[in-house]
Amino acid sequence: MPKQKPVKLSEVIMTEMVLPNDTNTLHNLMGGKLMHWMDIVAAIAAQKHSNRIVVTASADSISFKHPIALGNVVTLKAKVTRAFNSSIEVFIEVWAEDIPANKKILTHRAFFTFVAVDQNGRPIEVPEAIAETAEEIELYEGALRRRQLRLVLAKRMDPKDAVELKSIFGFEENKA
């Protein structure tokens, strides 16, 4: 397995149509259905990067700013942002398109984290992600802060050890 892999090789685009069985009583896509689609597209991107089985570790705040209506075509785009030892962060964008009205809007963005595992379900090392474009580099650079915030919120890291987040938590270096 390669030690490094460009993030562009992980890109996945998935398209779905919102059908009556996917909607709530207001004829909008149910949030759980959207999260299901997001999990699938992001997992495929993580698998493409790692060439391994992956399991979902976290899904960062998914806000529902724009409803997606019955009959809309939903395009989900996912790409790895950064890989750590065995974990992989994936960025997802969701677009809703009303084809007859010729309208397309960005409805959701989220970061999902996956862990690559072996056949026995134990974490396994993944290739380093190589960011090349300006957008990829920006997402790559922010990934460490997002990772540390996830770990702090999950109580798996002491905020004082979150070096990238010191300004947020108000910790200063000792100036002796």
MIDOSE-1310 file (N, C-alpha, C; in nm, 2 decimals, decimal comma, always signed):
residues 176
mpkq	+0,09/-0,12/+0,00/+0,00/+0,00/+0,00/+0,09/+0,12/+0,00; +0,05/+0,23/-0,08/+0,13/+0,35/-0,08/+0,13/+0,42/+0,05; +0,24/+0,49/+0,09/+0,25/+0,56/+0,21/+0,18/+0,69/+0,20; +0,16/+0,74/+0,08/+0,09/+0,87/+0,06/+0,00/+0,85/-0,06
kpvk	-0,11/+0,94/-0,06/-0,21/+0,93/-0,17/-0,27/+1,07/-0,18; -0,28/+1,12/-0,30/-0,35/+1,25/-0,32/-0,49/+1,24/-0,29; -0,55/+1,34/-0,22/-0,69/+1,34/-0,18/-0,78/+1,34/-0,30; -0,74/+1,39/-0,42/-0,82/+1,39/-0,54/-0,86/+1,25/-0,58
lsev	-0,78/+1,15/-0,54/-0,82/+1,01/-0,58/-0,93/+0,96/-0,50; -0,97/+1,03/-0,39/-1,08/+0,98/-0,30/-1,21/+1,04/-0,34; -1,22/+1,13/-0,43/-1,34/+1,20/-0,46/-1,45/+1,10/-0,51; -1,57/+1,12/-0,45/-1,69/+1,04/-0,49/-1,81/+1,14/-0,50
imte	-1,88/+1,12/-0,61/-2,00/+1,19/-0,63/-2,12/+1,09/-0,64; -2,22/+1,11/-0,56/-2,34/+1,03/-0,56/-2,46/+1,11/-0,58; -2,55/+1,06/-0,66/-2,67/+1,13/-0,70/-2,79/+1,05/-0,66; -2,89/+1,11/-0,60/-3,02/+1,04/-0,56/-3,13/+1,14/-0,59
mvlp	-3,25/+1,08/-0,61/-3,37/+1,16/-0,63/-3,46/+1,14/-0,50; -3,52/+1,25/-0,46/-3,60/+1,24/-0,34/-3,74/+1,19/-0,38; -3,77/+1,07/-0,33/-3,90/+1,01/-0,37/-4,00/+1,02/-0,25; -4,12/+0,99/-0,27/-4,22/+1,00/-0,16/-4,18/+0,93/-0,04
ndtn	-4,13/+0,81/-0,05/-4,09/+0,73/+0,07/-3,98/+0,79/+0,15; -3,90/+0,89/+0,09/-3,79/+0,95/+0,16/-3,83/+1,08/+0,23; -3,96/+1,12/+0,23/-4,00/+1,25/+0,28/-4,08/+1,24/+0,41; -4,08/+1,36/+0,47/-4,17/+1,37/+0,59/-4,30/+1,43/+0,55
tlhn	-4,39/+1,46/+0,65/-4,52/+1,51/+0,62/-4,53/+1,64/+0,55; -4,42/+1,71/+0,54/-4,41/+1,84/+0,47/-4,35/+1,82/+0,33; -4,33/+1,69/+0,29/-4,28/+1,66/+0,16/-4,14/+1,70/+0,14; -4,06/+1,71/+0,25/-3,92/+1,74/+0,24/-3,84/+1,61/+0,28
lmgg	-3,72/+1,60/+0,23/-3,63/+1,49/+0,26/-3,61/+1,47/+0,41; -3,63/+1,35/+0,46/-3,61/+1,33/+0,61/-3,46/+1,34/+0,64; -3,43/+1,41/+0,75/-3,29/+1,43/+0,79/-3,21/+1,30/+0,80; -3,28/+1,19/+0,86/-3,21/+1,06/+0,87/-3,17/+1,00/+0,74
klmh	-3,26/+1,02/+0,64/-3,23/+0,97/+0,51/-3,11/+1,04/+0,45; -3,10/+1,17/+0,47/-2,99/+1,25/+0,42/-2,86/+1,20/+0,49; -2,87/+1,19/+0,62/-2,75/+1,14/+0,69/-2,70/+1,00/+0,65; -2,80/+0,92/+0,62/-2,76/+0,79/+0,56/-2,69/+0,80/+0,43
wmdi	-2,74/+0,88/+0,34/-2,67/+0,90/+0,21/-2,53/+0,96/+0,24; -2,52/+1,06/+0,33/-2,39/+1,12/+0,36/-2,29/+1,02/+0,41; -2,34/+0,93/+0,50/-2,25/+0,83/+0,55/-2,20/+0,74/+0,45; -2,28/+0,70/+0,35/-2,24/+0,61/+0,24/-2,14/+0,68/+0,15
vaai	-2,17/+0,80/+0,11/-2,07/+0,86/+0,01/-1,94/+0,89/+0,08; -1,94/+0,93/+0,21/-1,82/+0,96/+0,28/-1,74/+0,83/+0,31; -1,81/+0,72/+0,34/-1,74/+0,59/+0,36/-1,67/+0,54/+0,23; -1,74/+0,56/+0,12/-1,68/+0,52/-0,01/-1,55/+0,60/-0,03
aaqk	-1,55/+0,73/+0,00/-1,43/+0,82/-0,02/-1,32/+0,77/+0,07; -1,35/+0,74/+0,20/-1,25/+0,69/+0,29/-1,20/+0,55/+0,25; -1,28/+0,47/+0,20/-1,23/+0,34/+0,15/-1,14/+0,35/+0,03; -1,18/+0,45/-0,06/-1,09/+0,47/-0,18/-0,95/+0,52/-0,14
hsnr	-0,95/+0,60/-0,03/-0,82/+0,65/+0,02/-0,74/+0,54/+0,08; -0,80/+0,46/+0,17/-0,73/+0,36/+0,25/-0,72/+0,22/+0,19; -0,81/+0,19/+0,09/-0,82/+0,06/+0,04/-0,84/-0,04/+0,15; -0,92/+0,00/+0,25/-0,95/-0,08/+0,37/-1,10/-0,07/+0,40
ivvt	-1,15/-0,16/+0,48/-1,28/-0,15/+0,54/-1,28/-0,03/+0,63; -1,38/+0,05/+0,63/-1,38/+0,17/+0,73/-1,51/+0,16/+0,81; -1,50/+0,22/+0,93/-1,62/+0,23/+1,01/-1,64/+0,38/+1,05; -1,76/+0,42/+1,07/-1,79/+0,56/+1,10/-1,75/+0,59/+1,25
asad	-1,67/+0,69/+1,27/-1,63/+0,72/+1,41/-1,70/+0,85/+1,46; -1,73/+0,94/+1,37/-1,80/+1,06/+1,41/-1,86/+1,13/+1,28; -1,96/+1,21/+1,31/-2,02/+1,30/+1,21/-2,03/+1,44/+1,28; -1,96/+1,53/+1,22/-1,97/+1,67/+1,28/-2,10/+1,74/+1,25
sisf	-2,13/+1,84/+1,33/-2,26/+1,91/+1,32/-2,31/+1,92/+1,18; -2,42/+1,86/+1,16/-2,50/+1,86/+1,03/-2,61/+1,95/+1,06; -2,61/+2,07/+1,00/-2,73/+2,16/+1,02/-2,82/+2,16/+0,90; -2,95/+2,17/+0,93/-3,05/+2,16/+0,82/-3,10/+2,30/+0,79
khpi	-3,02/+2,37/+0,71/-3,05/+2,51/+0,68/-3,15/+2,52/+0,57; -3,15/+2,43/+0,47/-3,24/+2,44/+0,36/-3,30/+2,30/+0,34; -3,44/+2,30/+0,34/-3,50/+2,17/+0,32/-3,48/+2,13/+0,17; -3,48/+2,00/+0,15/-3,47/+1,94/+0,02/-3,61/+1,88/-0,01
algn	-3,67/+1,93/-0,12/-3,81/+1,89/-0,15/-3,82/+1,76/-0,23; -3,94/+1,71/-0,22/-3,98/+1,59/-0,30/-3,95/+1,62/-0,45; -3,89/+1,53/-0,51/-3,86/+1,55/-0,66/-3,73/+1,61/-0,69; -3,66/+1,67/-0,58/-3,53/+1,73/-0,61/-3,43/+1,62/-0,63
vvtl	-3,33/+1,65/-0,71/-3,21/+1,56/-0,73/-3,11/+1,61/-0,63; -3,06/+1,52/-0,55/-2,96/+1,54/-0,45/-2,82/+1,49/-0,50; -2,72/+1,58/-0,50/-2,59/+1,54/-0,54/-2,50/+1,56/-0,41; -2,43/+1,45/-0,37/-2,35/+1,45/-0,26/-2,20/+1,43/-0,31
kakv	-2,12/+1,52/-0,27/-1,98/+1,51/-0,31/-1,89/+1,49/-0,19; -1,81/+1,39/-0,18/-1,72/+1,37/-0,07/-1,58/+1,35/-0,11; -1,49/+1,40/-0,02/-1,34/+1,39/-0,05/-1,27/+1,38/+0,08; -1,17/+1,30/+0,09/-1,08/+1,30/+0,21/-1,01/+1,43/+0,22
traf	-1,00/+1,48/+0,35/-0,93/+1,61/+0,37/-0,79/+1,58/+0,44; -0,79/+1,48/+0,52/-0,66/+1,44/+0,59/-0,68/+1,31/+0,65; -0,56/+1,24/+0,66/-0,56/+1,11/+0,73/-0,46/+1,11/+0,84; -0,49/+1,05/+0,95/-0,41/+1,04/+1,07/-0,35/+0,90/+1,07
nssi	-0,33/+0,84/+1,19/-0,28/+0,71/+1,20/-0,37/+0,61/+1,13; -0,49/+0,59/+1,19/-0,59/+0,50/+1,13/-0,72/+0,57/+1,09; -0,73/+0,70/+1,13/-0,85/+0,77/+1,10/-0,84/+0,86/+0,98; -0,95/+0,88/+0,92/-0,96/+0,96/+0,79/-1,08/+1,06/+0,81
evfi	-1,05/+1,19/+0,78/-1,16/+1,29/+0,78/-1,20/+1,31/+0,64; -1,34/+1,31/+0,62/-1,40/+1,33/+0,49/-1,49/+1,45/+0,49; -1,48/+1,54/+0,39/-1,56/+1,65/+0,38/-1,67/+1,62/+0,28; -1,80/+1,65/+0,32/-1,91/+1,63/+0,23/-1,99/+1,76/+0,20
evwa	-2,02/+1,78/+0,08/-2,11/+1,89/+0,04/-2,24/+1,82/-0,03; -2,35/+1,88/+0,00/-2,48/+1,83/-0,05/-2,54/+1,94/-0,13; -2,58/+1,91/-0,25/-2,65/+2,01/-0,34/-2,79/+1,95/-0,37; -2,89/+2,04/-0,37/-3,03/+2,00/-0,41/-3,06/+2,08/-0,54
edip	-3,11/+2,00/-0,63/-3,15/+2,06/-0,76/-3,29/+2,04/-0,80; -3,36/+2,15/-0,83/-3,50/+2,14/-0,88/-3,48/+2,16/-1,03; -3,47/+2,05/-1,10/-3,44/+2,05/-1,24/-3,54/+2,13/-1,33; -3,68/+2,11/-1,31/-3,77/+2,19/-1,39/-3,76/+2,34/-1,37
ankk	-3,72/+2,38/-1,24/-3,71/+2,52/-1,21/-3,57/+2,57/-1,24; -3,48/+2,48/-1,28/-3,34/+2,52/-1,31/-3,28/+2,59/-1,19; -3,30/+2,53/-1,07/-3,24/+2,59/-0,95/-3,16/+2,48/-0,88; -3,04/+2,52/-0,84/-2,95/+2,43/-0,76/-2,89/+2,51/-0,65
ilth	-2,90/+2,45/-0,52/-2,84/+2,52/-0,41/-2,76/+2,42/-0,32; -2,66/+2,48/-0,26/-2,58/+2,40/-0,16/-2,67/+2,40/-0,03; -2,70/+2,28/+0,02/-2,79/+2,27/+0,13/-2,72/+2,23/+0,26; -2,61/+2,15/+0,25/-2,55/+2,10/+0,37/-2,40/+2,08/+0,34
raff	-2,32/+2,09/+0,45/-2,18/+2,06/+0,45/-2,15/+1,98/+0,58; -2,06/+1,89/+0,58/-2,03/+1,82/+0,71/-1,89/+1,75/+0,69; -1,83/+1,72/+0,81/-1,71/+1,64/+0,81/-1,75/+1,51/+0,89; -1,71/+1,40/+0,83/-1,73/+1,27/+0,89/-1,59/+1,21/+0,91
tfva	-1,57/+1,13/+1,02/-1,45/+1,07/+1,04/-1,47/+0,92/+1,04; -1,38/+0,85/+0,98/-1,38/+0,70/+0,97/-1,25/+0,65/+1,03; -1,26/+0,52/+1,07/-1,14/+0,45/+1,11/-1,12/+0,33/+1,02; -1,01/+0,31/+0,96/-0,98/+0,20/+0,88/-0,95/+0,08/+0,97
vdqn	-1,01/-0,04/+0,94/-0,99/-0,15/+1,02/-0,95/-0,28/+0,94; -0,88/-0,37/+1,01/-0,85/-0,50/+0,94/-0,97/-0,59/+0,95; -0,95/-0,71/+0,90/-1,06/-0,81/+0,90/-1,11/-0,85/+1,04; -1,03/-0,82/+1,14/-1,07/-0,85/+1,28/-1,13/-0,73/+1,35
grpi	-1,15/-0,62/+1,27/-1,20/-0,50/+1,33/-1,11/-0,41/+1,41; -0,98/-0,44/+1,40/-0,87/-0,36/+1,47/-0,83/-0,25/+1,38; -0,80/-0,13/+1,44/-0,76/-0,01/+1,36/-0,63/-0,05/+1,28; -0,61/+0,00/+1,16/-0,50/-0,03/+1,08/-0,45/+0,10/+1,02
evpe	-0,32/+0,11/+0,99/-0,26/+0,24/+0,94/-0,31/+0,27/+0,80; -0,32/+0,40/+0,77/-0,37/+0,44/+0,64/-0,27/+0,53/+0,58; -0,27/+0,55/+0,44/-0,18/+0,64/+0,38/-0,20/+0,78/+0,42; -0,09/+0,86/+0,42/-0,10/+1,00/+0,44/-0,17/+1,07/+0,32
aiae	-0,26/+1,17/+0,35/-0,33/+1,24/+0,25/-0,25/+1,35/+0,20; -0,24/+1,37/+0,07/-0,16/+1,47/+0,00/-0,26/+1,57/-0,06; -0,26/+1,69/+0,00/-0,35/+1,80/-0,05/-0,27/+1,88/-0,16; -0,33/+1,91/-0,27/-0,26/+1,98/-0,38/-0,32/+2,12/-0,42
taee	-0,46/+2,12/-0,42/-0,52/+2,25/-0,46/-0,53/+2,34/-0,34; -0,56/+2,47/-0,36/-0,58/+2,56/-0,25/-0,69/+2,52/-0,16; -0,80/+2,47/-0,21/-0,92/+2,42/-0,13/-0,87/+2,30/-0,05; -0,80/+2,21/-0,11/-0,76/+2,09/-0,04/-0,66/+2,12/+0,07
iely	-0,57/+2,22/+0,05/-0,48/+2,26/+0,15/-0,55/+2,33/+0,26; -0,65/+2,41/+0,24/-0,72/+2,48/+0,34/-0,80/+2,37/+0,43; -0,86/+2,28/+0,37/-0,93/+2,17/+0,44/-0,83/+2,08/+0,52; -0,72/+2,05/+0,46/-0,61/+1,97/+0,53/-0,56/+2,05/+0,65
egal	-0,53/+2,17/+0,64/-0,48/+2,25/+0,75/-0,58/+2,26/+0,87; -0,70/+2,27/+0,84/-0,81/+2,28/+0,94/-0,84/+2,15/+1,01; -0,80/+2,04/+0,95/-0,84/+1,91/+1,00/-0,78/+1,88/+1,13; -0,66/+1,92/+1,17/-0,60/+1,89/+1,30/-0,68/+1,97/+1,41
rrrq	-0,72/+2,09/+1,38/-0,80/+2,16/+1,48/-0,94/+2,09/+1,50; -1,00/+2,05/+1,39/-1,13/+1,98/+1,40/-1,11/+1,85/+1,48; -1,00/+1,78/+1,45/-0,98/+1,65/+1,52/-0,96/+1,67/+1,67; -0,88/+1,77/+1,70/-0,86/+1,80/+1,84/-0,99/+1,84/+1,91
lrlv	-1,07/+1,92/+1,85/-1,20/+1,96/+1,90/-1,29/+1,83/+1,93; -1,29/+1,74/+1,83/-1,37/+1,62/+1,84/-1,32/+1,54/+1,96; -1,19/+1,53/+1,98/-1,13/+1,45/+2,09/-1,16/+1,52/+2,22; -1,15/+1,65/+2,23/-1,18/+1,72/+2,35/-1,33/+1,70/+2,39
lakr	-1,42/+1,72/+2,29/-1,56/+1,71/+2,32/-1,60/+1,56/+2,36; -1,53/+1,46/+2,31/-1,55/+1,32/+2,34/-1,48/+1,29/+2,47; -1,42/+1,38/+2,53/-1,34/+1,36/+2,66/-1,23/+1,26/+2,64; -1,17/+1,26/+2,52/-1,06/+1,17/+2,49/-0,93/+1,24/+2,48
mdpk	-0,94/+1,38/+2,50/-0,82/+1,46/+2,51/-0,84/+1,57/+2,61; -0,74/+1,60/+2,69/-0,75/+1,71/+2,78/-0,74/+1,84/+2,70; -0,83/+1,94/+2,72/-0,82/+2,07/+2,64/-0,68/+2,13/+2,65; -0,61/+2,11/+2,76/-0,47/+2,17/+2,77/-0,38/+2,10/+2,67
dave	-0,41/+1,98/+2,63/-0,32/+1,91/+2,53/-0,36/+1,94/+2,39; -0,47/+2,02/+2,37/-0,51/+2,05/+2,23/-0,44/+2,17/+2,18; -0,31/+2,15/+2,14/-0,22/+2,26/+2,10/-0,28/+2,35/+2,00; -0,35/+2,29/+1,90/-0,41/+2,38/+1,79/-0,53/+2,46/+1,84
lksi	-0,59/+2,43/+1,96/-0,71/+2,50/+2,00/-0,68/+2,59/+2,12; -0,56/+2,61/+2,16/-0,53/+2,69/+2,28/-0,60/+2,82/+2,28; -0,61/+2,89/+2,17/-0,67/+3,02/+2,17/-0,82/+3,01/+2,20; -0,88/+2,90/+2,15/-1,03/+2,89/+2,18/-1,05/+2,86/+2,32
fgfe	-0,97/+2,78/+2,39/-0,99/+2,74/+2,53/-0,92/+2,84/+2,63; -0,85/+2,94/+2,57/-0,79/+3,04/+2,66/-0,67/+3,00/+2,74; -0,60/+2,89/+2,69/-0,48/+2,85/+2,76/-0,36/+2,92/+2,69; -0,27/+2,97/+2,78/-0,15/+3,04/+2,73/-0,03/+2,95/+2,76
enka	+0,07/+2,96/+2,68/+0,20/+2,90/+2,71/+0,26/+2,97/+2,83; +0,33/+2,89/+2,91/+0,40/+2,95/+3,03/+0,51/+3,04/+2,97; +0,52/+3,16/+3,02/+0,62/+3,25/+2,97/+0,72/+3,28/+3,08; +0,79/+3,18/+3,12/+0,89/+3,19/+3,23/+1,02/+3,25/+3,19
